[in-house]
């Protein structure tokens, strides 16, 4: 009797082991993507002109403009920065503006004159997003280059093409001259990736990069944490001395 009981027990155990071996593994439970909370609380002004101008004014301060500077504005758009830079650097300075939109540049060329105390402005139409428009500008002649919400350095253009494009600007910058880049918050990249690209292109990365504050950010236009991180960053990349 004891032998039969043992045999029955072993048979039951074998059946359990066989079922557990043959049973299909349970599929993993779905996990929700991690969504970080916004870095900044909503700011007054929403995404309207007031909020945009507040952010632009903060970026303008980062440019640290001085009288007599020679400046390149890559992607002038409607000229908000172009005009203010020309007024700040004065008649002994020079502004080279480029854009891919012919109508935009025509509007700037035919705008009312800024007055005799403002820097002269030259506008050049570029036919491709990775053309500099500065081929005839002398070597080591610019104190500052600006790319403000005009270019995304993300996966829409191969990294090698972006690196080659940025490297072309080193020719026209003076030693110690700066390229200041602010990206739109819709760009498909990160701050770390952007910094790495500029370094790979030959620029330097000083410590303590500029950062906007939440009060200077258009939070309605950039509602997520990832978008706000991009919009808060103002990259200042000098050419080595």
C-alpha positions in Angstrom: 0.0 0.0 0.0 2.8 2.4 0.9 4.5 1.7 -2.5 1.3 2.4 -4.4 0.8 5.7 -2.5 4.3 6.7 -3.3 3.7 5.9 -7.0 0.5 7.9 -7.0 2.3 10.9 -5.4 5.2 10.7 -7.9 2.7 10.4 -10.8 0.8 13.5 -9.6 4.1 15.4 -9.3 5.2 14.4 -12.8 1.9 15.6 -14.2 2.3 19.0 -12.5 5.8 19.3 -13.8 4.7 18.4 -17.3 1.9 20.9 -17.3 4.2 23.7 -16.0 6.7 22.9 -18.7 4.0 22.9 -21.5 2.2 26.0 -20.3 2.8 29.1 -22.2 4.5 31.9 -20.3 2.3 34.8 -19.4 2.8 37.9 -21.5 4.5 40.8 -19.8 2.1 43.4 -18.3 1.9 46.6 -20.4 3.8 49.5 -18.9 2.8 53.1 -19.5 5.5 55.4 -20.9 7.2 57.6 -18.4 5.8 61.1 -18.6 7.8 63.7 -16.7 5.9 66.6 -15.2 6.6 70.0 -16.8 9.7 71.8 -15.6 7.9 75.1 -15.4 4.4 76.2 -14.2 2.2 78.0 -16.7 3.4 81.5 -17.3 1.2 84.6 -18.0 0.7 85.5 -21.6 0.3 81.9 -22.9 1.8 81.5 -26.4 1.0 85.0 -27.5 3.2 87.9 -28.5 3.9 88.9 -24.9 5.3 85.5 -24.0 7.4 85.2 -27.2 8.8 88.7 -26.8 9.7 88.0 -23.2 11.7 84.9 -24.2 13.4 86.8 -27.1 14.4 89.6 -24.8 16.1 87.1 -22.5 18.0 85.6 -25.4 19.0 89.1 -26.6 20.7 89.6 -23.2 22.7 86.4 -23.6 24.1 87.8 -26.9 26.1 90.3 -24.8 26.2 92.8 -27.7 28.9 95.5 -27.9 29.3 98.5 -30.2 31.2 97.8 -33.3 30.6 94.1 -33.4 30.2 92.2 -36.7 27.4 89.7 -36.4 25.8 87.0 -38.6 22.1 86.3 -38.1 21.4 82.8 -39.6 17.7 82.5 -40.3 16.5 86.1 -39.8 12.8 85.3 -40.0 10.9 88.6 -39.6 14.0 90.4 -38.3 13.1 90.8 -34.6 16.7 90.0 -33.6 18.3 91.5 -36.7 16.9 95.0 -36.1 17.8 95.1 -32.4 21.3 93.8 -33.0 21.9 96.5 -35.6 20.7 99.2 -33.2 22.8 97.8 -30.3 26.1 97.5 -32.2 25.8 100.8 -33.9 27.1 102.3 -37.1 30.6 100.9 -36.7 29.2 97.4 -36.7 27.8 95.1 -39.4 25.0 92.6 -39.6 24.9 89.8 -42.2 21.4 88.3 -42.3 20.5 85.1 -44.2 17.2 83.3 -44.7 15.7 80.7 -47.0 12.5 82.8 -47.6 12.8 85.4 -50.3 9.7 87.3 -49.3 10.9 87.6 -45.7 14.2 89.2 -46.9 12.4 91.5 -49.3 10.4 92.7 -46.4 13.5 93.5 -44.4 15.2 95.2 -47.3 12.3 97.5 -47.8 11.6 98.2 -44.2 11.9 101.8 -42.9 15.6 102.7 -42.3 16.8 102.4 -38.7 18.7 105.6 -38.7 22.3 106.7 -39.2 23.4 105.3 -35.8 22.4 101.7 -36.6 24.7 99.2 -38.2 24.4 98.5 -41.9 22.6 95.3 -42.7 23.2 92.9 -45.7 20.7 90.2 -46.5 21.5 87.0 -48.5 19.0 84.4 -49.7 20.1 80.8 -49.3 18.6 78.1 -51.4 19.2 75.2 -49.0 18.9 74.7 -45.3 22.5 73.8 -44.9 24.0 76.7 -46.9 25.7 79.4 -44.8 25.1 82.4 -47.1 28.4 83.7 -45.8 30.8 82.4 -48.5 32.1 85.9 -49.3 32.5 87.1 -45.7 36.2 87.4 -44.9 37.9 84.8 -42.7 37.9 85.5 -38.9 35.8 88.7 -39.3 32.7 88.0 -37.2 32.4 88.4 -33.4 29.1 86.6 -33.2 26.9 84.2 -35.0 23.2 83.8 -34.1 20.9 80.8 -34.8 17.8 81.7 -32.9 14.8 79.3 -33.4 15.9 78.9 -37.1 17.5 75.5 -37.2 16.9 72.0 -35.7 20.0 69.8 -35.6 18.1 66.5 -35.3 17.5 63.3 -37.2 15.8 65.1 -40.1 19.3 65.8 -41.5 22.2 63.3 -41.2 24.5 64.1 -38.4 27.5 64.2 -40.8 25.8 66.9 -42.8 25.0 68.9 -39.7 28.6 68.6 -38.5 30.0 69.7 -41.9 27.6 72.7 -42.0 28.4 73.9 -38.5 32.1 73.5 -39.2 31.9 76.0 -42.1 31.1 78.8 -39.6 34.4 78.5 -37.9 36.1 80.1 -40.9 34.2 83.4 -40.5 34.4 83.6 -36.7 37.2 85.4 -35.0 39.2 83.3 -32.4 37.1 83.5 -29.3 34.0 84.5 -31.4 30.8 82.9 -30.3 28.0 81.0 -32.0 24.8 81.3 -30.0 22.1 78.7 -30.7 18.6 78.5 -29.4 16.4 75.7 -30.7 12.7 75.6 -31.1 11.1 73.3 -28.5 9.7 71.1 -31.3 13.1 70.0 -32.4 13.6 66.3 -32.1 16.9 66.3 -30.1 18.2 66.9 -26.6 20.5 69.5 -25.1 23.2 66.8 -24.6 23.0 65.7 -28.2 23.2 69.3 -29.4 26.2 70.1 -27.2 27.9 66.9 -28.5 27.3 67.9 -32.1 28.8 71.4 -31.7 31.9 69.9 -30.0 32.2 67.4 -32.8 32.0 70.3 -35.3 35.0 72.0 -33.8 33.5 74.4 -31.3 34.3 74.6 -27.6 31.9 74.2 -24.7 32.7 76.5 -21.8 31.2 75.5 -18.4 28.0 77.2 -17.2 25.9 77.4 -20.4 23.2 80.0 -20.5 19.8 79.0 -19.3 16.5 80.9 -19.5 14.3 81.0 -16.5 10.7 79.7 -16.3 9.5 83.2 -16.1 11.1 83.9 -19.5 9.6 80.8 -21.2 6.5 80.5 -23.4 5.1 77.5 -21.5 2.0 77.2 -23.6 4.0 76.7 -26.8 6.3 74.2 -25.0 4.0 72.3 -22.5 6.1 69.1 -21.8 9.2 68.6 -19.8 11.3 67.6 -22.8 10.1 70.6 -24.9 10.8 73.0 -22.0 14.3 71.6 -21.5 15.1 72.4 -25.1 13.5 75.9 -25.0 15.3 76.8 -21.7 18.7 76.1 -23.2 20.7 78.8 -24.9 23.9 77.3 -26.3 27.0 79.6 -26.4 29.8 77.9 -28.4 33.0 79.8 -28.9 35.7 79.2 -31.5 38.9 78.2 -29.8 41.4 81.1 -29.4 
